[in-house]
Amino acid sequence: MKRSHFLKLTTAAAAGGLVLPQFGCSTRKSTAIASETRAARTNWAGNYVYRADTLGTPATVADLQALLRDGGRKKALGSRHCFNDIADSPDVQISTRGLDQVIELDEVESLLTVGAGARYGDFSVMLHERGFAVHNLASLPHITVAGACATGTHGSGVTNGNLATSVLSLELVKPDGTLVRLDRDHPNFPAVAVGLGAFGIITSLTLELQPTFDVRQDIYLDLPNARLDADFDAIMSSGYSVSLFTDYRGDTISEVWVKRRTDEEADDLPAEWYGARAATEEMHPIAGLDPVNTTAQLGVPGPWYDRLPHFRMGFTPSAGKELQSEFFVARTDAVAALRALRGLSERIAPLLLVSEVRTIKADEFWMSPAYQRDSVALHFTWKQDEEAVRALLPAIESALAPFDVRPHWGKVFTVEADTLRQRYPKFDDFVALARRYDPAGAFRNDYLDRTVYGV
């Protein structure tokens, strides 16, 4: 691959274009195992306390390789934005926060290589200032690239695949400490790119870029459910990225967020649109919350990194203390699935902060919830009442079962391996390959045993 331009972290910082990560690189020391009490190590939402006794904090790939050669069971820990035990370990967690460098920007080939611990918000400003963009972002820029890709995390848009679809290659360390590289044309790449942490610990990823672009964001209120059902495809195709927000109360969608690229369509949308009315003030997806931490709205253009997410990097994302679930169905089943959920509205609404509906283009990653089908994601941001939410989830999963629903791997769900196996055509191939990469089960944990290995 032609490499005519290199951008190192230090030079980018000196130029003032790079938003430095929370954990700076220049003062790190090579660390094997650092102690941290279990009580202090929770996920972002605080609903899960990690059980691993110790936390490894490698500052370099060599440190990580040495940690893995020590043996035992280990799991990578990123930005802690998963709502379940996918990143937990019976023995040792290994934080990727020391591997958050911007390693290389190839401006000729339009490629960016970042460490596994880099968050999208850490390098987006720098990319924009140098004339580049990634194709899409999730609702939060606070998540790591490696963690987002490993779980099939996505943004929105009928022509936009999940975040892993921009990955051209990746490097990971296997249980014996061997560093391996997989490019997009490698036969194992479709399994490993959305790999659920089953194959090794990713150290870096190379992302395809495109020219930078601006986005305007318009909000519509009170879209009638009847109009959504009649015009679902037209509504969800009306922008580069479109999100619906509902609380399952009444007969309307509370908010529609339409994000349009100004280089593709910059005309104003009408004040009345599919029976909804244009917002005249900025909104938060959750009713009653101050929109100060959301990205700018009311049609004001801005760079892709400050419009495609719903929340800004420097502010508390979403509600803070919450739970999240998300379920994927084929886009052709979206209206029927939404009607099925409305039938549970009396049970859903009391536990709900807000629900979001987004579209994702089909991909070829074996364990992606959008594998080989254009999909709609039905997302739930719950109040942090885990007992009540877990009691409700089987009813939701049952209502969506006729549509071969697939849950988001990083959120709260109760579907287990035997059922998931029926919904992923390459499920058994994924398990067989994971066993080849990790024959001794160094990266296995309760989560993988429950949802993948079926034990």
LINLINJO-V780176 format. One record per pair of residues at least 4 apart in sequence whose ideal C-beta (glycine too) atoms are under 8 Angstrom apart, sorted by sequence separation. I is the first residue (numbers start at 1). J is the second residue. If there is no record, write none. Layout:
i:I j:J
i:I j:J
This chain:
i:7 j:11
i:8 j:12
i:9 j:13
i:10 j:14
i:11 j:15
i:20 j:24
i:21 j:25
i:24 j:28
i:36 j:40
i:37 j:41
i:42 j:46
i:43 j:47
i:59 j:63
i:60 j:64
i:61 j:65
i:62 j:66
i:63 j:67
i:64 j:68
i:65 j:69
i:66 j:70
i:82 j:86
i:89 j:93
i:96 j:100
i:106 j:110
i:114 j:118
i:118 j:122
i:120 j:124
i:123 j:127
i:124 j:128
i:125 j:129
i:126 j:130
i:128 j:132
i:137 j:141
i:143 j:147
i:144 j:148
i:145 j:149
i:146 j:150
i:147 j:151
i:149 j:153
i:156 j:160
i:161 j:165
i:173 j:177
i:174 j:178
i:182 j:186
i:185 j:189
i:188 j:192
i:189 j:193
i:191 j:195
i:195 j:199
i:197 j:201
i:223 j:227
i:224 j:228
i:225 j:229
i:226 j:230
i:227 j:231
i:228 j:232
i:231 j:235
i:232 j:236
i:233 j:237
i:234 j:238
i:238 j:242
i:260 j:264
i:261 j:265
i:262 j:266
i:269 j:273
i:272 j:276
i:273 j:277
i:279 j:283
i:284 j:288
i:296 j:300
i:302 j:306
i:303 j:307
i:304 j:308
i:305 j:309
i:309 j:313
i:311 j:315
i:316 j:320
i:318 j:322
i:329 j:333
i:330 j:334
i:333 j:337
i:334 j:338
i:335 j:339
i:336 j:340
i:337 j:341
i:338 j:342
i:339 j:343
i:340 j:344
i:341 j:345
i:344 j:348
i:345 j:349
i:346 j:350
i:347 j:351
i:348 j:352
i:364 j:368
i:367 j:371
i:370 j:374
i:385 j:389
i:386 j:390
i:387 j:391
i:388 j:392
i:389 j:393
i:392 j:396
i:393 j:397
i:394 j:398
i:395 j:399
i:396 j:400
i:397 j:401
i:401 j:405
i:407 j:411
i:415 j:419
i:416 j:420
i:417 j:421
i:418 j:422
i:419 j:423
i:420 j:424
i:423 j:427
i:426 j:430
i:427 j:431
i:428 j:432
i:429 j:433
i:430 j:434
i:431 j:435
i:432 j:436
i:433 j:437
i:434 j:438
i:435 j:439
i:438 j:442
i:444 j:448
i:445 j:449
i:446 j:450
i:447 j:451
i:448 j:452
i:449 j:453
i:450 j:454
i:7 j:12
i:12 j:17
i:13 j:18
i:23 j:28
i:36 j:41
i:42 j:47
i:43 j:48
i:58 j:63
i:82 j:87
i:88 j:93
i:106 j:111
i:118 j:123
i:127 j:132
i:128 j:133
i:138 j:143
i:143 j:148
i:148 j:153
i:155 j:160
i:173 j:178
i:174 j:179
i:184 j:189
i:223 j:228
i:237 j:242
i:260 j:265
i:272 j:277
i:273 j:278
i:284 j:289
i:302 j:307
i:311 j:316
i:329 j:334
i:363 j:368
i:366 j:371
i:370 j:375
i:400 j:405
i:408 j:413
i:415 j:420
i:438 j:443
i:443 j:448
i:444 j:449
i:448 j:453
i:449 j:454
i:12 j:18
i:42 j:48
i:58 j:64
i:68 j:74
i:87 j:93
i:105 j:111
i:106 j:112
i:127 j:133
i:147 j:153
i:154 j:160
i:173 j:179
i:174 j:180
i:182 j:188
i:183 j:189
i:236 j:242
i:246 j:252
i:260 j:266
i:271 j:277
i:272 j:278
i:284 j:290
i:291 j:297
i:296 j:302
i:301 j:307
i:306 j:312
i:311 j:317
i:365 j:371
i:369 j:375
i:383 j:389
i:407 j:413
i:421 j:427
i:424 j:430
i:438 j:444
i:449 j:455
i:13 j:20
i:42 j:49
i:43 j:50
i:67 j:74
i:80 j:87
i:104 j:111
i:105 j:112
i:106 j:113
i:127 j:134
i:154 j:161
i:155 j:162
i:172 j:179
i:173 j:180
i:182 j:189
i:192 j:199
i:228 j:235
i:235 j:242
i:246 j:253
i:247 j:254
i:271 j:278
i:284 j:291
i:295 j:302
i:311 j:318
i:341 j:348
i:348 j:355
i:363 j:370
i:364 j:371
i:382 j:389
i:420 j:427
i:421 j:428
i:41 j:49
i:42 j:50
i:56 j:64
i:58 j:66
i:104 j:112
i:105 j:113
i:154 j:162
i:155 j:163
i:171 j:179
i:172 j:180
i:191 j:199
i:227 j:235
i:236 j:244
i:245 j:253
i:246 j:254
i:270 j:278
i:283 j:291
i:310 j:318
i:329 j:337
i:362 j:370
i:363 j:371
i:364 j:372
i:369 j:377
i:397 j:405
i:407 j:415
i:9 j:18
i:41 j:50
i:58 j:67
i:78 j:87
i:104 j:113
i:114 j:123
i:153 j:162
i:154 j:163
i:171 j:180
i:235 j:244
i:244 j:253
i:245 j:254
i:269 j:278
i:282 j:291
i:284 j:293
i:285 j:294
i:360 j:369
i:361 j:370
i:362 j:371
i:363 j:372
i:444 j:453
i:39 j:49
i:77 j:87
i:102 j:112
i:103 j:113
i:124 j:134
i:138 j:148
i:143 j:153
i:152 j:162
i:153 j:163
i:171 j:181
i:172 j:182
i:182 j:192
i:245 j:255
i:284 j:294
i:296 j:306
i:360 j:370
i:362 j:372
i:397 j:407
i:405 j:415
i:38 j:49
i:41 j:52
i:56 j:67
i:76 j:87
i:102 j:113
i:103 j:114
i:112 j:123
i:170 j:181
i:171 j:182
i:182 j:193
i:244 j:255
i:245 j:256
i:258 j:269
i:283 j:294
i:295 j:306
i:296 j:307
i:362 j:373
i:38 j:50
i:75 j:87
i:102 j:114
i:103 j:115
i:152 j:164
i:169 j:181
i:170 j:182
i:223 j:235
i:244 j:256
i:245 j:257
i:282 j:294
i:295 j:307
i:362 j:374
i:38 j:51
i:75 j:88
i:101 j:114
i:102 j:115
i:124 j:137
i:149 j:162
i:169 j:182
i:243 j:256
i:244 j:257
i:295 j:308
i:361 j:374
i:362 j:375
i:38 j:52
i:41 j:55
i:75 j:89
i:100 j:114
i:101 j:115
i:120 j:134
i:149 j:163
i:150 j:164
i:169 j:183
i:242 j:256
i:243 j:257
i:282 j:296
i:283 j:297
i:295 j:309
i:360 j:374
i:406 j:420
i:38 j:53
i:74 j:89
i:100 j:115
i:112 j:127
i:138 j:153
i:148 j:163
i:149 j:164
i:168 j:183
i:169 j:184
i:242 j:257
i:282 j:297
i:295 j:310
i:359 j:374
i:360 j:375
i:9 j:25
i:10 j:26
i:73 j:89
i:77 j:93
i:99 j:115
i:100 j:116
i:102 j:118
i:138 j:154
i:139 j:155
i:148 j:164
i:168 j:184
i:228 j:244
i:241 j:257
i:242 j:258
i:243 j:259
i:282 j:298
i:294 j:310
i:295 j:311
i:359 j:375
i:360 j:376
i:380 j:396
i:397 j:413
i:73 j:90
i:74 j:91
i:75 j:92
i:76 j:93
i:77 j:94
i:78 j:95
i:99 j:116
i:100 j:117
i:101 j:118
i:120 j:137
i:124 j:141
i:138 j:155
i:167 j:184
i:242 j:259
i:281 j:298
i:294 j:311
i:295 j:312
i:359 j:376
i:360 j:377
i:397 j:414
i:406 j:423
i:36 j:54
i:56 j:74
i:73 j:91
i:74 j:92
i:75 j:93
i:76 j:94
i:77 j:95
i:78 j:96
i:99 j:117
i:100 j:118
i:120 j:138
i:136 j:154
i:137 j:155
i:145 j:163
i:149 j:167
i:241 j:259
i:279 j:297
i:280 j:298
i:293 j:311
i:294 j:312
i:358 j:376
i:359 j:377
i:397 j:415
i:404 j:422
i:405 j:423
i:406 j:424
i:434 j:452
i:35 j:54
i:36 j:55
i:72 j:91
i:73 j:92
i:74 j:93
i:75 j:94
i:76 j:95
i:77 j:96
i:78 j:97
i:96 j:115
i:98 j:117
i:99 j:118
i:100 j:119
i:136 j:155
i:239 j:258
i:240 j:259
i:279 j:298
i:293 j:312
i:338 j:357
i:357 j:376
i:358 j:377
i:393 j:412
i:404 j:423
i:34 j:54
i:35 j:55
i:72 j:92
i:74 j:94
i:76 j:96
i:96 j:116
i:97 j:117
i:102 j:122
i:112 j:132
i:121 j:141
i:136 j:156
i:172 j:192
i:180 j:200
i:238 j:258
i:239 j:259
i:240 j:260
i:256 j:276
i:357 j:377
i:393 j:413
i:394 j:414
i:33 j:54
i:34 j:55
i:96 j:117
i:102 j:123
i:105 j:126
i:120 j:141
i:121 j:142
i:136 j:157
i:149 j:170
i:223 j:244
i:235 j:256
i:239 j:260
i:240 j:261
i:356 j:377
i:357 j:378
i:358 j:379
i:393 j:414
i:431 j:452
i:33 j:55
i:34 j:56
i:55 j:77
i:95 j:117
i:100 j:122
i:105 j:127
i:110 j:132
i:112 j:134
i:119 j:141
i:120 j:142
i:170 j:192
i:238 j:260
i:293 j:315
i:357 j:379
i:378 j:400
i:390 j:412
i:430 j:452
i:431 j:453
i:33 j:56
i:34 j:57
i:52 j:75
i:107 j:130
i:119 j:142
i:120 j:143
i:170 j:193
i:253 j:276
i:292 j:315
i:293 j:316
i:334 j:357
i:355 j:378
i:356 j:379
i:389 j:412
i:32 j:56
i:33 j:57
i:102 j:126
i:107 j:131
i:119 j:143
i:136 j:160
i:179 j:203
i:240 j:264
i:252 j:276
i:255 j:279
i:293 j:317
i:355 j:379
i:390 j:414
i:31 j:56
i:67 j:92
i:105 j:130
i:107 j:132
i:119 j:144
i:120 j:145
i:135 j:160
i:136 j:161
i:138 j:163
i:174 j:199
i:175 j:200
i:215 j:240
i:226 j:251
i:228 j:253
i:285 j:310
i:355 j:380
i:356 j:381
i:31 j:57
i:32 j:58
i:118 j:144
i:119 j:145
i:135 j:161
i:137 j:163
i:167 j:193
i:174 j:200
i:215 j:241
i:225 j:251
i:355 j:381
i:386 j:412
i:31 j:58
i:50 j:77
i:67 j:94
i:105 j:132
i:117 j:144
i:118 j:145
i:136 j:163
i:172 j:199
i:173 j:200
i:224 j:251
i:225 j:252
i:354 j:381
i:30 j:58
i:31 j:59
i:116 j:144
i:120 j:148
i:172 j:200
i:173 j:201
i:224 j:252
i:225 j:253
i:255 j:283
i:257 j:285
i:331 j:359
i:352 j:380
i:353 j:381
i:30 j:59
i:116 j:145
i:117 j:146
i:134 j:163
i:164 j:193
i:172 j:201
i:223 j:252
i:224 j:253
i:352 j:381
i:353 j:382
i:379 j:408
i:29 j:59
i:30 j:60
i:64 j:94
i:116 j:146
i:135 j:165
i:136 j:166
i:164 j:194
i:172 j:202
i:173 j:203
i:222 j:252
i:223 j:253
i:255 j:285
i:269 j:299
i:289 j:319
i:352 j:382
i:353 j:383
i:382 j:412
i:28 j:59
i:32 j:63
i:114 j:145
i:135 j:166
i:171 j:202
i:172 j:203
i:222 j:253
i:268 j:299
i:322 j:353
i:351 j:382
i:352 j:383
i:377 j:408
i:420 j:451
i:30 j:62
i:31 j:63
i:134 j:166
i:162 j:194
i:170 j:202
i:171 j:203
i:222 j:254
i:286 j:318
i:328 j:360
i:348 j:380
i:351 j:383
i:420 j:452
i:30 j:63
i:171 j:204
i:221 j:254
i:223 j:256
i:254 j:287
i:285 j:318
i:286 j:319
i:417 j:450
i:421 j:454
i:32 j:66
i:33 j:67
i:51 j:85
i:170 j:204
i:171 j:205
i:221 j:255
i:319 j:353
i:351 j:385
i:416 j:450
i:417 j:451
i:32 j:67
i:44 j:79
i:48 j:83
i:50 j:85
i:63 j:98
i:64 j:99
i:170 j:205
i:220 j:255
i:221 j:256
i:266 j:301
i:371 j:406
i:416 j:451
i:417 j:452
i:44 j:80
i:47 j:83
i:48 j:84
i:52 j:88
i:56 j:92
i:58 j:94
i:169 j:205
i:170 j:206
i:219 j:255
i:220 j:256
i:415 j:451
i:417 j:453
i:418 j:454
i:43 j:80
i:44 j:81
i:48 j:85
i:50 j:87
i:51 j:88
i:52 j:89
i:54 j:91
i:55 j:92
i:56 j:93
i:57 j:94
i:58 j:95
i:169 j:206
i:219 j:256
i:341 j:378
i:351 j:388
i:369 j:406
i:417 j:454
i:42 j:80
i:43 j:81
i:45 j:83
i:50 j:88
i:51 j:89
i:52 j:90
i:53 j:91
i:54 j:92
i:55 j:93
i:56 j:94
i:57 j:95
i:60 j:98
i:61 j:99
i:78 j:116
i:167 j:205
i:168 j:206
i:219 j:257
i:220 j:258
i:351 j:389
i:369 j:407
i:416 j:454
i:43 j:82
i:50 j:89
i:51 j:90
i:52 j:91
i:53 j:92
i:54 j:93
i:55 j:94
i:56 j:95
i:59 j:98
i:60 j:99
i:78 j:117
i:167 j:206
i:168 j:207
i:218 j:257
i:219 j:258
i:235 j:274
i:262 j:301
i:337 j:376
i:369 j:408
i:43 j:83
i:48 j:88
i:52 j:92
i:55 j:95
i:57 j:97
i:58 j:98
i:76 j:116
i:79 j:119
i:167 j:207
i:168 j:208
i:217 j:257
i:218 j:258
i:234 j:274
i:245 j:285
i:247 j:287
i:257 j:297
i:338 j:378
i:369 j:409
i:52 j:93
i:57 j:98
i:58 j:99
i:166 j:207
i:167 j:208
i:217 j:258
i:328 j:369
i:337 j:378
i:351 j:392
i:152 j:194
i:166 j:208
i:217 j:259
i:218 j:260
i:243 j:285
i:328 j:370
i:331 j:373
i:332 j:374
i:334 j:376
i:367 j:409
i:409 j:451
i:50 j:93
i:151 j:194
i:166 j:209
i:216 j:259
i:231 j:274
i:330 j:373
i:331 j:374
i:333 j:376
i:43 j:87
i:100 j:144
i:149 j:193
i:150 j:194
i:215 j:259
i:216 j:260
i:330 j:374
i:331 j:375
i:348 j:392
i:149 j:194
i:150 j:195
i:151 j:196
i:215 j:260
i:330 j:375
i:331 j:376
i:347 j:392
i:150 j:196
i:215 j:261
i:216 j:262
i:228 j:274
i:329 j:375
i:330 j:376
i:150 j:197
i:214 j:261
i:215 j:262
i:227 j:274
i:328 j:375
i:329 j:376
i:96 j:144
i:213 j:261
i:214 j:262
i:227 j:275
i:259 j:307
i:328 j:376
i:344 j:392
i:347 j:395
i:348 j:396
i:213 j:262
i:214 j:263
i:220 j:269
i:227 j:276
i:259 j:308
i:328 j:377
i:329 j:378
i:96 j:146
i:213 j:263
i:216 j:266
i:224 j:274
i:327 j:377
i:328 j:378
i:218 j:269
i:223 j:274
i:224 j:275
i:326 j:377
i:327 j:378
i:344 j:395
i:41 j:93
i:150 j:202
i:223 j:275
i:224 j:276
i:326 j:378
i:344 j:396
i:220 j:273
i:223 j:276
i:257 j:310
i:326 j:379
i:371 j:424
i:372 j:425
i:220 j:274
i:222 j:276
i:325 j:379
i:326 j:380
i:371 j:425
i:221 j:276
i:222 j:277
i:324 j:379
i:325 j:380
i:341 j:396
i:344 j:399
i:371 j:426
i:146 j:202
i:149 j:205
i:220 j:276
i:221 j:277
i:324 j:380
i:343 j:399
i:111 j:168
i:220 j:277
i:221 j:278
i:324 j:381
i:325 j:382
i:367 j:424
i:220 j:278
i:221 j:279
i:323 j:381
i:324 j:382
i:341 j:399
i:366 j:424
i:33 j:92
i:81 j:140
i:146 j:205
i:219 j:278
i:220 j:279
i:322 j:381
i:323 j:382
i:340 j:399
i:341 j:400
i:367 j:426
i:87 j:147
i:145 j:205
i:218 j:278
i:219 j:279
i:322 j:382
i:323 j:383
i:340 j:400
i:366 j:426
i:367 j:427
i:81 j:142
i:218 j:279
i:322 j:383
i:323 j:384
i:366 j:427
i:81 j:143
i:145 j:207
i:221 j:283
i:319 j:381
i:322 j:384
i:323 j:385
i:340 j:402
i:79 j:142
i:219 j:282
i:318 j:381
i:321 j:384
i:323 j:386
i:337 j:400
i:366 j:429
i:367 j:430
i:79 j:143
i:219 j:283
i:325 j:389
i:366 j:430
i:78 j:143
i:79 j:144
i:82 j:147
i:86 j:151
i:78 j:144
i:81 j:147
i:323 j:389
i:337 j:403
i:31 j:98
i:241 j:308
i:243 j:310
i:286 j:353
i:287 j:354
i:336 j:403
i:78 j:146
i:79 j:147
i:286 j:354
i:325 j:393
i:337 j:405
i:78 j:147
i:82 j:151
i:285 j:354
i:327 j:396
i:28 j:98
i:76 j:146
i:327 j:397
i:333 j:403
i:76 j:147
i:285 j:356
i:325 j:396
i:329 j:400
i:25 j:98
i:134 j:207
i:135 j:208
i:327 j:400
i:330 j:403
i:23 j:97
i:329 j:403
i:330 j:404
i:22 j:97
i:23 j:98
i:25 j:100
i:134 j:209
i:135 j:210
i:158 j:233
i:329 j:404
i:21 j:97
i:25 j:101
i:133 j:209
i:134 j:210
i:329 j:405
i:23 j:100
i:132 j:209
i:133 j:210
i:328 j:405
i:329 j:406
i:132 j:210
i:133 j:211
i:158 j:236
i:217 j:295
i:219 j:297
i:327 j:405
i:328 j:406
i:21 j:100
i:132 j:211
i:133 j:212
i:158 j:237
i:217 j:296
i:218 j:297
i:219 j:298
i:327 j:406
i:328 j:407
i:131 j:211
i:132 j:212
i:133 j:213
i:160 j:240
i:217 j:297
i:218 j:298
i:327 j:407
i:328 j:408
i:131 j:212
i:159 j:240
i:160 j:241
i:217 j:298
i:218 j:299
i:326 j:407
i:327 j:408
i:127 j:209
i:157 j:239
i:217 j:299
i:325 j:407
i:326 j:408
i:157 j:240
i:216 j:299
i:217 j:300
i:325 j:408
i:18 j:102
i:128 j:212
i:157 j:241
i:216 j:300
i:116 j:201
i:127 j:212
i:156 j:241
i:157 j:242
i:216 j:301
i:217 j:302
i:326 j:411
i:116 j:202
i:155 j:241
i:156 j:242
i:215 j:301
i:216 j:302
i:325 j:411
i:327 j:413
i:116 j:203
i:156 j:243
i:214 j:301
i:215 j:302
i:324 j:411
i:325 j:412
i:115 j:203
i:116 j:204
i:214 j:302
i:215 j:303
i:324 j:412
i:325 j:413
i:115 j:204
i:116 j:205
i:214 j:303
i:215 j:304
i:323 j:412
i:12 j:102
i:114 j:204
i:213 j:303
i:214 j:304
i:217 j:307
i:113 j:204
i:114 j:205
i:212 j:303
i:213 j:304
i:216 j:307
i:9 j:101
i:113 j:205
i:212 j:304
i:215 j:307
i:9 j:102
i:12 j:105
i:113 j:206
i:114 j:207
i:214 j:307
i:215 j:308
i:248 j:341
i:8 j:102
i:9 j:103
i:23 j:117
i:112 j:206
i:113 j:207
i:248 j:342
i:7 j:102
i:8 j:103
i:111 j:206
i:112 j:207
i:286 j:381
i:8 j:104
i:21 j:117
i:111 j:207
i:248 j:344
i:249 j:345
i:7 j:104
i:21 j:118
i:111 j:208
i:112 j:209
i:248 j:345
i:6 j:104
i:7 j:105
i:21 j:119
i:110 j:208
i:111 j:209
i:233 j:331
i:6 j:105
i:110 j:209
i:5 j:105
i:6 j:106
i:7 j:107
i:110 j:210
i:248 j:348
i:249 j:349
i:254 j:354
i:3 j:104
i:5 j:106
i:21 j:122
i:103 j:204
i:248 j:349
i:4 j:106
i:5 j:107
i:19 j:121
i:20 j:122
i:232 j:334
i:247 j:349
i:3 j:106
i:4 j:107
i:5 j:108
i:19 j:122
i:156 j:259
i:232 j:335
i:2 j:106
i:4 j:108
i:18 j:122
i:19 j:123
i:99 j:203
i:139 j:243
i:248 j:352
i:1 j:106
i:18 j:123
i:19 j:124
i:68 j:173
i:96 j:201
i:99 j:204
i:136 j:241
i:247 j:352
i:2 j:108
i:3 j:109
i:19 j:125
i:68 j:174
i:96 j:202
i:229 j:335
i:2 j:109
i:18 j:125
i:19 j:126
i:68 j:175
i:69 j:176
i:94 j:201
i:228 j:335
i:247 j:354
i:248 j:355
i:1 j:109
i:17 j:125
i:18 j:126
i:65 j:173
i:68 j:176
i:69 j:177
i:246 j:354
i:247 j:355
i:17 j:126
i:64 j:173
i:68 j:177
i:229 j:338
i:245 j:354
i:246 j:355
i:1 j:111
i:86 j:196
i:87 j:197
i:228 j:338
i:229 j:339
i:245 j:355
i:66 j:177
i:86 j:197
i:245 j:356
i:246 j:357
i:17 j:129
i:61 j:173
i:65 j:177
i:244 j:356
i:245 j:357
i:17 j:130
i:65 j:178
i:225 j:338
i:243 j:356
i:244 j:357
i:12 j:126
i:65 j:179
i:243 j:357
i:244 j:358
i:243 j:358
i:242 j:358
i:225 j:342
i:241 j:358
i:242 j:359
i:61 j:179
i:76 j:197
i:75 j:197
i:7 j:130
i:236 j:359
i:76 j:201
i:76 j:202
i:74 j:201
i:68 j:201
i:64 j:201
i:64 j:203
i:236 j:376
i:61 j:203
i:155 j:308
i:141 j:305
i:137 j:304
i:137 j:305
i:141 j:309
i:140 j:309
i:142 j:311
i:133 j:303
i:134 j:304
i:139 j:309
i:140 j:310
i:141 j:311
i:133 j:304
i:137 j:308
i:138 j:309
i:139 j:310
i:140 j:311
i:141 j:312
i:142 j:313
i:194 j:365
i:196 j:367
i:133 j:305
i:136 j:308
i:137 j:309
i:139 j:311
i:141 j:313
i:193 j:365
i:194 j:366
i:195 j:367
i:158 j:331
i:194 j:367
i:190 j:364
i:191 j:365
i:194 j:368
i:128 j:303
i:142 j:317
i:190 j:365
i:191 j:366
i:128 j:304
i:190 j:366
i:191 j:367
i:128 j:305
i:140 j:317
i:127 j:305
i:139 j:317
i:140 j:318
i:139 j:318
i:124 j:304
i:125 j:305
i:124 j:305
i:121 j:305
i:120 j:305
i:124 j:313
i:121 j:313
i:165 j:361
i:162 j:360
i:165 j:363
i:161 j:360
i:164 j:363
i:160 j:360
i:161 j:361
i:158 j:359
i:160 j:361
i:161 j:362
i:162 j:363
i:164 j:365
i:156 j:358
i:157 j:359
i:159 j:361
i:161 j:363
i:155 j:358
i:156 j:359
i:157 j:360
i:158 j:361
i:162 j:365
i:154 j:358
i:156 j:360
i:157 j:361
i:164 j:368
i:155 j:360
i:154 j:360
i:162 j:368
i:162 j:370
i:161 j:370
i:152 j:365
i:196 j:409
i:152 j:367
i:152 j:368
i:154 j:370
i:158 j:374
i:139 j:356
i:152 j:369
i:152 j:370
i:154 j:377
i:198 j:430
i:199 j:433
i:191 j:426
i:199 j:434
i:190 j:426
i:198 j:434
i:200 j:437
i:191 j:429
i:199 j:437
i:200 j:438
i:191 j:430
i:195 j:434
i:198 j:437
i:199 j:438
i:83 j:323
i:198 j:438
i:83 j:324
i:83 j:325
i:191 j:433
i:201 j:443
i:191 j:434
i:200 j:443
i:199 j:443
i:188 j:433
i:198 j:443
i:197 j:443
i:198 j:444
i:198 j:448
i:197 j:448
i:196 j:448
i:198 j:452
i:153 j:408
i:152 j:408
i:196 j:452
i:151 j:408
i:152 j:409
i:153 j:410
i:151 j:409
i:151 j:410
i:175 j:437
i:147 j:410
i:174 j:437
i:175 j:438
i:174 j:438
i:175 j:440
i:175 j:442
i:175 j:443
i:45 j:320
i:46 j:321
i:45 j:321
i:47 j:323
i:45 j:322
i:45 j:323
i:45 j:324
i:19 j:313
i:86 j:409
i:86 j:410
i:84 j:410
i:83 j:410
i:84 j:411
i:82 j:410
i:83 j:411
i:84 j:412
i:81 j:410
i:82 j:411
i:83 j:412
i:84 j:413
i:47 j:384
i:46 j:384
i:45 j:384
i:47 j:386
i:90 j:445
i:89 j:445
i:90 j:446
i:88 j:445
i:88 j:446
i:86 j:445
i:88 j:447
i:85 j:445
i:85 j:446
i:86 j:447
i:85 j:447
i:86 j:448
i:84 j:447
i:73 j:441
i:74 j:442
i:75 j:443
i:73 j:442
i:74 j:443
i:72 j:442
i:73 j:443
i:75 j:445
i:71 j:442
i:73 j:444
i:73 j:445
i:68 j:442
